[in-house]
Amino acid sequence: MRSPRLAALELKRFGRGRLPVAALIALLLLPLLYGALYLYSFWDPYSRLDRIPVALVNDDKGATAAGRHLAVGDEITGKLLDSKTFEWHEVSASEARRGVEDGTYYLSLTMPSDFSRRIASSSGDSPATSALRVRTNDANNYIVGQISRTVFSEVRTAASTNVSRGFLDRIYLSFSDLHDATAKAAAGADDLKGGIGRAKKGSEDLVTGLKDAKAGSSSLADGIVKLNKGADDLRTGSRQVAAGTQQLADRVDGVAAAVRPFLKDNGTSIGDTARLVSGTAQTVRNNLDLLVESAPAAATAAHKASDDLAEVHRTRCTEQPAADPTVCPPLERAKTAAADVAKVADDVNALVTNENGDLKKLRSRLTALQQKADDLAENAPHLDEDLESAVKKVDALNTGAHKVAAGAEALHTGLVSARTGSADLDTGVSNLRKGADDLDGGLVRLGDGSASLAQGLDDGVGKIPDYDKKDRDARTDVMADPVRLAATSLHKAPNYGTGFAPYFIPLSLWVGAMVAYMLIQPLNRRALAAGASAWRIAFAGWLPVAALGLLQVAALMSVLHWGLGLQMARAAGTIGFLALVTCCFAAVIQWLNARFGAAGRILVLAVLMLQLTSAGGTYPVQTSPGFFNAIHPYLPMSYVVEGLRRLITGGGLGPVWQGCAILPAFTAGALALTAVSARRKQVWTLDRLHPELSL
């Protein structure tokens, strides 16, 4: 008899009566209990977190920062109550503690009394961190505690971001203030640089001026030394002048005492005499003009008379042998006298002709003499009074001379002190010049330093940011939350159930096959008794369960897709892959039951547990102990889970093709081992007649 026919006969047994039919229907629907029902129970638990009662305690008393009231606890409380994260209950601290302990609340969130004050301390001298206190009780539910850690981590991050935003806004505002202050400092430094430049110019002028002052002070000292010597000479000379004026005054006083009575008594006579002198001077001055006019003619006449006398003397006394002795001597004397007269006339004529300038001077002096004689004649009546006035002036001159002498003495004394002072002044100016040189050098360094300061401040102004409100807000948002998680999920599962479907679907199919072999014999007894071939017997026991497995796949996936809303990236591939899975599971379970009999059912459960713990259906297998990592590659469910993930949520098909190669290998190997077991079952032994364990 063929294997399909034997399989059909095995299934026909379930059509005899209501109970077998009910058993067959229960067998078909059994995977729904593990697959559909289990997945439905936590298909999307995160969408129902608002049903979890959680205690919220706000003990925050608020604080004041920068003149503004801060109530962070009230702000967070309001946002949490408006959120749908949990079912929040605002209670006291003691009530929250009791509720978490007795299970009324799964957990509690507490904001301490100093929550705002610690947050506000970030702008003070002693910044301190604040804390959100979370109390959980794993005795109530461990998973809720894990979920709360994730949720409250986000709450803490949001609170920290808000606090950081305020703090950073103040920092950026301080940057703007610092920029403005630095700009003012840079302008001041520029002014300082300009002032120092002017001071440097002034110091150079001061050095030059002090150099000149030093030369001047030296000259002054030398000049005062010379002046002191001159003052000493002046003192000596003034003393001599005073002595001379004293003698003059004494003599004048003596002469005046003698002359004044004469002048007083003879004033009229003196006036008459002066007028006589004036008239005489005028007469002489007038005759000078007559002399000038008569001198040439007189000279000519004198020469002619001299010549005539000389001729007479020659003819009578020289040429005649017998001269008259009585006439010749007088004639000789007359000739000589005439010659002298002619000579005098020549001299007068020469004087008049060649010395006319001297005559003019004589005339001028005669005019002056006449004028003075007239003045004397005019003043003669009061000469005694003029003499008395002159005496007084001489006495005044004498008194002044003595004062000059006293002043010269005082000047000499002062110049002695001035000489000492000028020496000190010269030394001081020398020291001042040295200090001015040092000042000039210091101002050079100060100028360089101020230039560097001004340049540094100018550069600093460019480097210190000056943010407006828009920039501050943008930068505050960035710095308050500088690193955001830009999570990108490739082939994201829409919910919790979809993510766990690749794990629970093979679990339900394994259980379905396991229960099927509790109702269907792994080896057909009729075929064993008839001596059929081992392969035919193995196929005859495998085909009914494989067929039921395909029906289970159809029922399970229909409920998951249309009932729970499971969306598959590759629906047809998923169904085909699950057909391989259920055939493989049926073959493995058949062999375990055929080979080990009643003990095989226990082994089926054991293999199921090993697969569930090593398949990586919940946590990555790398997080499991080494034993489970070691057996992971040798169990079929490992490949089933990986393949279903790619078929349901998407991704590369490498694990699918790998599963398509390995699962048929597991199936063929299990069928071969079942055939070996069937061959052995055809031989009856004492153990088969009296088994040690029967289920």
C-alpha positions in Angstrom: 0.0 0.0 0.0 1.3 3.5 -0.9 2.3 6.0 1.7 -0.3 8.6 0.7 -3.0 6.0 1.0 -1.8 5.0 4.4 -1.8 8.6 5.4 -5.3 9.1 4.2 -6.5 6.1 6.1 -4.9 7.5 9.2 -6.8 10.7 8.8 -10.1 8.9 8.1 -10.1 7.7 11.6 -11.0 11.2 12.7 -14.2 11.0 10.7 -15.7 8.3 12.8 -17.9 10.0 15.4 -18.1 13.5 16.8 -15.3 13.3 19.3 -12.6 12.5 16.7 -13.9 15.3 14.6 -13.8 17.7 17.5 -10.3 16.5 18.3 -9.2 17.1 14.7 -10.7 20.6 14.8 -9.0 21.3 18.2 -5.7 20.1 16.7 -6.1 22.5 13.8 -6.8 25.4 16.1 -4.3 24.6 18.7 -1.5 26.8 17.2 -3.9 29.8 17.6 -3.5 29.5 21.4 0.2 29.9 21.2 0.5 32.1 18.2 -2.6 34.3 17.8 -3.8 34.4 21.4 -0.4 35.0 22.9 0.6 37.7 20.4 -2.8 39.3 20.8 -2.3 39.6 24.6 0.7 41.9 24.1 0.2 43.0 20.5 0.9 46.7 21.3 1.4 47.2 25.1 3.1 50.6 24.8 -0.2 52.1 23.4 -1.9 51.2 26.7 0.6 52.5 29.2 -1.9 55.2 30.1 -3.8 52.4 32.0 -0.9 51.8 34.4 -1.5 53.7 37.7 1.5 55.7 38.7 2.0 58.1 41.7 3.2 61.6 41.1 4.6 63.6 44.1 5.4 67.3 43.6 7.1 68.7 46.8 8.9 71.4 44.9 8.7 74.8 46.7 10.0 76.8 43.8 12.8 79.3 43.7 13.8 82.8 42.5 16.5 83.2 39.8 17.5 86.5 38.2 14.4 88.2 39.7 12.1 85.6 38.2 10.1 83.0 40.0 10.9 79.5 39.0 8.5 76.5 39.6 10.0 73.6 37.6 8.1 71.0 39.6 4.7 72.6 38.7 5.7 72.8 35.1 6.7 69.2 34.9 3.7 68.1 36.8 1.4 69.9 34.4 3.0 68.4 31.4 2.9 64.8 32.9 -0.7 65.1 33.8 -1.5 66.2 30.3 0.5 63.4 28.8 -0.8 59.9 28.2 2.4 58.1 29.3 0.9 56.7 32.4 -2.3 57.0 34.5 -0.9 59.7 36.8 -2.2 60.2 40.3 -0.9 63.3 42.1 -0.6 62.2 45.8 1.5 63.0 48.9 4.9 61.4 49.5 3.6 59.0 52.2 0.6 57.9 50.1 2.9 57.2 47.1 5.2 55.2 49.3 2.3 53.0 50.6 0.8 52.7 47.1 4.1 51.4 45.6 4.5 49.0 48.4 1.0 47.5 48.3 0.7 47.5 44.5 -1.8 50.3 44.2 0.8 52.1 42.1 3.3 50.4 40.0 5.8 53.2 40.6 6.2 56.8 41.9 7.9 59.9 40.6 8.9 62.5 43.2 10.2 66.1 42.7 11.9 67.1 46.0 11.3 70.4 47.7 14.6 71.9 46.5 14.1 70.8 42.9 13.7 74.3 41.5 16.3 75.8 43.9 19.0 73.4 42.7 18.1 74.1 39.1 18.3 77.8 39.8 21.7 77.4 41.4 23.2 76.9 37.9 23.3 80.7 37.7 24.8 81.2 41.1 28.2 80.6 42.8 27.4 77.1 44.0 25.7 75.2 41.2 24.1 71.8 42.2 22.3 69.2 40.2 18.7 68.3 40.9 17.2 64.9 40.9 13.9 63.3 39.9 13.3 60.4 42.3 11.7 57.2 40.9 10.6 54.4 43.2 9.7 51.1 41.6 8.7 47.7 43.1 9.7 44.7 40.9 7.4 42.6 43.1 4.5 44.4 41.4 5.8 44.0 37.8 9.4 43.9 36.6 8.6 45.0 33.0 6.9 48.1 34.2 10.1 49.1 36.1 12.0 48.6 32.9 9.6 50.7 30.9 9.6 53.4 33.5 13.3 53.8 33.3 13.1 54.5 29.6 10.1 56.9 30.0 11.6 58.8 33.0 15.0 59.0 31.2 13.1 61.0 28.5 11.4 63.1 31.2 14.8 63.8 32.8 16.3 64.7 29.5 13.5 67.0 28.7 13.8 68.7 32.1 17.5 69.0 31.8 17.1 70.4 28.3 14.7 73.1 29.6 17.1 74.0 32.4 20.1 74.0 30.0 18.2 76.2 27.6 17.7 78.9 30.3 21.2 78.6 31.5 22.7 78.7 28.0 20.5 81.6 27.1 22.0 83.6 29.9 25.5 82.5 28.8 24.9 83.7 25.2 23.4 86.9 26.6 26.5 87.3 28.7 28.5 86.7 25.5 26.7 89.7 23.9 27.4 91.8 27.1 31.0 90.7 27.0 31.3 91.5 23.3 29.9 95.0 24.0 32.1 95.5 27.0 35.2 94.3 25.1 34.3 96.6 22.2 34.2 99.5 24.7 37.5 98.3 26.2 39.0 98.1 22.7 37.8 101.6 22.0 39.3 102.7 25.3 42.5 100.8 24.4 42.6 102.6 21.1 42.2 105.9 23.0 44.8 104.8 25.4 47.2 104.0 22.5 46.5 107.4 21.0 47.0 109.1 24.4 50.2 107.1 25.0 51.4 108.1 21.6 50.8 111.7 22.4 52.4 111.1 25.8 55.3 109.5 24.0 55.6 112.6 21.8 55.4 114.8 24.9 58.0 112.7 26.6 60.3 113.1 23.6 59.7 116.8 23.7 60.3 116.7 27.5 63.6 114.9 26.9 64.6 117.4 24.3 63.5 120.3 26.4 65.3 118.9 29.5 68.4 118.4 27.3 68.1 122.1 26.4 67.2 122.9 30.1 70.3 121.0 31.2 72.4 123.0 28.8 70.6 126.1 30.0 71.0 125.2 33.7 74.7 124.6 33.1 74.9 127.9 31.3 72.9 129.5 34.1 75.2 128.1 36.7 78.2 129.3 34.7 76.5 132.7 34.1 75.6 133.0 37.8 79.2 132.3 38.7 80.3 135.0 36.3 77.5 137.3 37.4 78.6 136.7 41.0 82.1 137.8 40.0 80.6 140.8 38.2 78.4 141.5 41.2 81.5 141.5 43.3 83.2 143.9 40.9 80.0 145.9 40.9 80.0 145.9 44.7 83.6 147.2 44.7 82.9 149.7 41.9 79.7 150.9 43.5 81.6 151.5 46.8 84.2 153.5 44.9 81.5 155.4 43.1 79.8 156.1 46.3 83.1 157.3 47.8 83.7 159.5 44.7 80.2 161.0 44.7 80.7 161.7 48.4 83.9 163.6 47.6 82.2 165.4 44.7 79.3 166.3 47.0 81.7 167.6 49.6 83.6 169.7 47.1 80.5 170.9 45.3 79.0 171.8 48.6 82.3 173.7 49.6 82.5 175.5 46.2 78.9 176.3 46.2 79.2 177.8 49.7 82.0 180.1 48.4 80.6 180.9 44.9 76.9 181.4 45.7 77.3 184.7 47.6 79.4 186.1 44.6 76.8 184.9 42.1 74.0 186.3 44.2 75.8 189.8 44.6 77.2 190.1 41.0 74.4 188.6 38.9 73.8 191.9 37.1 77.5 192.4 36.3 77.8 188.8 35.0 74.8 189.5 32.8 76.3 192.6 31.3 79.6 190.8 30.7 77.8 188.0 29.0 76.0 190.5 26.7 79.3 192.1 25.9 80.7 188.7 24.9 77.7 188.1 22.8 78.1 191.4 20.9 81.8 190.8 20.4 81.1 187.3 19.0 78.5 188.7 16.7 81.0 191.5 15.4 83.7 189.0 14.8 81.3 186.6 13.0 80.1 189.5 10.8 83.8 190.6 9.9 84.6 187.0 8.9 82.5 187.6 5.8 84.5 190.8 5.0 87.7 189.0 5.4 86.6 186.3 2.9 85.7 189.0 0.4 88.9 191.2 0.8 91.6 188.5 1.1 92.2 187.8 -2.6 92.5 191.5 -3.6 94.7 192.3 -0.5 97.0 189.4 -1.5 97.3 190.6 -5.0 98.0 194.2 -3.9 100.5 193.0 -1.3 102.4 191.1 -4.0 102.4 194.0 -6.3 103.7 196.4 -3.6 106.3 193.8 -2.7 107.4 193.5 -6.3 107.5 197.3 -6.7 109.6 197.8 -3.6 111.9 194.9 -4.7 112.3 196.6 -8.2 113.0 200.0 -6.6 115.5 198.4 -4.3 117.2 196.7 -7.1 117.5 199.7 -9.3 118.6 202.0 -6.7 120.6 199.9 -4.3 121.8 197.0 -6.3 122.5 198.1 -9.9 123.9 201.5 -9.1 127.4 201.4 -7.8 127.0 204.2 -5.5 123.9 203.6 -3.5 122.5 206.1 -1.2 123.2 204.7 2.2 120.5 206.6 3.8 117.8 205.3 1.5 118.9 201.7 0.8 118.7 200.3 4.4 115.1 201.6 4.9 114.3 200.5 1.5 115.7 197.1 2.3 113.6 196.8 5.3 110.6 198.0 3.4 111.2 195.4 0.7 111.5 192.7 3.3 108.4 193.9 5.2 106.5 194.1 1.9 107.6 190.6 1.1 106.4 189.5 4.6 103.1 191.2 4.1 102.6 189.6 0.7 103.4 186.2 2.3 100.9 186.9 5.1 98.3 188.0 2.5 98.9 184.8 0.7 98.4 182.8 3.9 95.2 184.7 4.6 94.0 184.2 1.1 94.9 180.5 1.3 93.2 180.2 4.6 90.1 181.9 3.2 90.2 179.8 0.0 91.3 176.4 1.3 90.2 176.5 4.9 86.8 177.8 4.4 85.4 174.8 6.4 87.4 175.9 9.5 86.0 179.4 9.1 82.6 177.9 9.0 83.3 176.0 12.2 84.6 179.2 13.7 81.5 181.0 12.6 79.3 178.2 14.1 81.2 178.3 17.3 80.9 182.1 17.4 77.2 181.6 16.9 77.1 179.1 19.8 79.2 181.4 21.9 76.8 184.2 21.2 73.8 182.0 22.1 75.4 180.8 25.3 76.4 184.3 26.2 72.8 185.4 25.7 71.6 182.5 27.8 74.1 183.4 30.5 72.9 187.0 30.4 69.4 185.8 30.6 70.1 183.4 33.6 72.6 185.5 35.4 70.0 187.1 37.8 69.2 183.6 39.2 72.5 181.7 38.9 72.6 181.3 42.7 69.3 179.5 42.6 70.5 177.2 39.8 73.7 176.5 41.7 71.6 175.5 44.8 69.5 173.2 42.6 72.7 171.6 41.1 74.1 171.1 44.6 70.9 169.3 45.6 71.2 167.1 42.5 74.8 166.3 43.3 73.7 165.4 46.9 70.9 163.2 45.4 73.5 161.6 43.1 75.6 160.9 46.2 72.7 159.4 48.1 71.8 157.2 45.0 75.4 156.1 44.7 75.4 154.9 48.3 72.1 153.1 47.7 73.6 151.5 44.6 76.5 150.4 46.7 74.1 148.9 49.3 72.1 147.2 46.4 75.3 145.8 44.9 76.2 144.4 48.3 72.7 142.7 48.6 73.0 141.5 44.9 76.3 140.0 45.6 74.9 138.2 48.7 71.9 137.0 46.7 74.0 135.8 43.8 76.1 133.7 46.2 72.9 131.9 47.2 71.8 131.8 43.6 75.1 130.2 42.6 74.5 127.4 45.1 70.8 127.1 43.9 71.9 127.1 40.3 74.3 124.2 41.0 71.5 122.3 42.7 69.2 123.2 39.8 71.7 121.9 37.3 72.0 118.6 39.3 68.2 118.4 39.6 67.7 119.0 35.9 70.3 116.3 35.1 68.4 113.9 37.3 65.1 115.0 35.7 66.6 114.4 32.3 67.6 110.9 33.3 64.1 110.3 34.7 62.7 111.7 31.4 64.8 109.2 29.5 63.5 106.4 31.6 60.0 107.8 31.2 60.5 107.9 27.4 61.7 104.3 27.4 58.8 103.2 29.6 56.4 105.0 27.4 57.9 103.1 24.4 57.2 99.8 26.1 53.8 101.1 27.3 53.0 102.2 23.8 53.9 98.8 22.4 51.9 97.1 25.2 48.9 99.4 24.6 49.1 98.7 20.9 49.2 94.9 21.6 46.3 95.4 24.0 44.3 97.4 21.5 45.0 94.9 18.8 44.2 92.0 21.1 41.0 93.6 22.2 40.1 94.4 18.6 40.8 90.8 17.6 38.9 89.7 20.7 35.9 91.7 19.7 35.8 89.8 16.4 36.2 86.5 18.2 33.6 87.1 20.9 30.2 86.3 19.5 27.5 88.9 19.6 24.2 87.0 19.2 20.8 88.6 18.7 17.7 87.0 20.1 17.2 84.8 17.1 20.7 83.5 17.1 20.6 83.0 20.9 17.4 81.0 20.7 18.8 78.8 17.9 22.1 78.2 19.6 20.4 77.6 22.9 18.2 75.0 21.4 21.2 73.2 19.9 23.5 73.4 23.0 20.6 72.5 25.4 20.2 69.3 23.4 23.4 69.0 21.3 23.2 65.4 20.5 19.9 64.1 19.4 19.2 60.5 18.5 18.5 60.4 14.8 17.2 56.9 14.9 16.5 55.2 11.7 15.0 51.8 11.7 15.4 49.8 8.6 12.2 47.7 8.0 10.7 48.9 11.3 8.1 46.6 12.9 5.0 48.7 13.6 4.3 47.2 16.9 5.4 44.8 19.6 3.4 41.8 18.3 4.8 42.1 14.8 8.3 42.1 16.2 7.6 38.9 18.2 5.6 37.1 15.5 8.8 35.4 14.0 9.3 33.9 17.5 5.8 32.8 18.4 4.7 31.5 15.0 7.3 28.6 14.9 6.6 27.9 18.6 2.9 27.4 17.9 3.6 25.2 14.8 6.0 23.1 16.9 3.3 22.7 19.6 0.8 21.8 16.9 3.0 19.1 15.5 3.8 17.8 19.0 0.1 17.5 19.9 -0.7 16.0 16.5 1.7 13.1 17.2 -0.1 12.6 20.5 -3.2 11.7 18.4 -1.5 10.2 15.4 0.9 7.3 15.5 4.4 8.3 14.3 4.7 4.9 12.6 1.6 3.2 11.0 1.1 -0.1 12.8 -0.7 -1.6 9.9 2.2 -0.9 7.7 4.6 -2.3 10.3 2.6 -5.4 10.6 2.3 -5.8 6.9 6.1 -5.6 6.5 6.1 -2.5 4.4 9.3 -0.8 3.5 10.8 1.4 6.2 10.7 4.6 3.9 7.0 3.9 3.1 6.2 3.5 6.8 8.1 6.8 7.7 6.3 8.8 5.0 3.0 7.3 6.0 3.5 8.5 9.5 4.8 12.0 8.4 2.3 13.0 5.7 -0.8 13.2 7.9 0.9 15.5 10.4 2.5 17.6 7.6 -0.9 18.0 6.0 -2.4 19.1 9.3 0.6 21.5 9.7 -0.2 23.1 6.4 -3.8 23.6 7.6 -2.5 25.0 10.9 -0.3 27.5 9.0 -3.3 28.6 6.9 -5.5 29.0 10.0 -2.9 30.8 12.1 -1.7 33.2 9.4 -5.3 34.1 8.5 -6.1 35.0 12.1 -2.9 36.9 12.5 -3.3 38.9 9.3 -7.1 39.6 9.2 -7.7 39.3 12.9 -4.7 41.0 14.6 -3.6 43.0 11.5 -0.2 41.4 11.0 1.4 43.0 7.9 3.9 40.9 6.0 6.5 42.4 3.6 6.4 39.1 1.6 3.1 37.3 2.4 3.4 34.6 -0.2 7.1 33.9 0.8 6.0 33.8 4.4 3.4 31.1 3.7 5.7 29.1 1.6 8.5 29.3 4.1 6.1 28.2 7.0 5.1 25.2 4.8 8.8 24.1 4.9 8.9 24.9 8.7 5.8 22.8 9.6 7.1 19.9 7.4 10.5 20.0 9.1 9.0 20.2 12.6 6.7 17.2 11.8 9.6 15.2 10.6 11.8 15.9 13.7 9.0 15.3 16.2 8.0 12.1 14.3 11.5 10.8 14.6 11.8 11.6 18.3 8.5 9.8 19.0 9.3 6.9 16.7 12.8 6.4 18.1 12.2 7.0 21.8 8.6 6.1 22.1 6.9 7.5 25.3 10.2 9.2 26.3 10.2 10.9 22.9 7.4 13.1 24.0 9.5 14.4 26.8 12.4 14.9 24.4 10.1 16.9 22.1 9.4 19.3 25.0 13.1 19.4 25.8 14.1 20.2 22.2 11.4 22.9 22.2 12.9 24.5 25.3 16.4 24.3 23.8 15.2 26.0 20.6 13.2 28.7 22.5 16.2 29.6 24.6 18.8 29.6 21.8 16.9 30.9 18.8 17.4 34.6 19.7 13.6 35.3 19.4 13.6 37.9 22.2 17.1 39.1 23.0 20.0 38.6 20.6 21.5 35.1 21.1 24.9 36.8 21.8 23.5 38.0 25.2 22.7 34.4 26.2 25.2 32.2 28.0 27.8 30.3 26.0 25.9 27.0 26.0 23.0 28.6 24.0 25.3 30.2 21.6 27.0 26.8 21.0 23.7 25.0 20.2 22.2 27.9 18.2 23.4 26.8 14.8 22.3 23.1 15.2 18.6 23.7 15.9 16.1 24.4 13.1 14.1 27.1 14.9 17.2 29.4 14.8 16.9 29.5 11.0 13.2 29.8 11.1 13.2 32.9 13.4 15.8 34.7 11.2 14.0 33.8 8.0 10.6 34.9 9.2 12.0 38.3 10.4 13.1 39.1 6.8 9.9 37.8 5.3 7.6 39.7 7.7 9.4 43.0 8.3 11.6 43.1 5.2 15.3 43.0 4.5 17.7 40.9 2.6 16.7 37.3 1.8 20.0 35.7 2.7 18.7 34.1 6.0 15.6 33.0 4.1 17.5 31.1 1.4 19.8 29.7 4.1 16.7 28.4 5.9 15.3 27.0 2.7 18.4 25.0 2.3 18.8 23.8 5.9 15.2 23.0 6.8 14.8 20.4 4.0 18.1 19.0 5.2 16.7 18.6 8.7 13.5 17.1 7.2 15.3 14.6 5.1 17.6 13.7 7.9 14.7 13.2 10.4 12.8 11.1 7.8 15.8 8.9 7.3 16.2 8.4 11.0 12.5 7.7 11.3 12.9 5.0 8.5 15.7 3.5 10.5 13.5 3.4 13.6 10.7 1.9 11.5 13.0 -0.8 10.4 13.9 -1.6 13.9 10.2 -1.5 15.0 9.5 -4.3 12.6 11.5 -6.6 14.9 9.7 -7.4 18.2 11.8 -7.4 21.3 11.1 -7.9 25.0 11.4 -4.1 25.5 8.6 -3.5 23.0 6.4 -6.1 24.6 7.1 -4.8 28.1 8.3 -1.2 27.9 9.9 0.4 30.9 7.8 3.6 30.5 4.4 4.0 29.0 2.4 7.2 28.5 
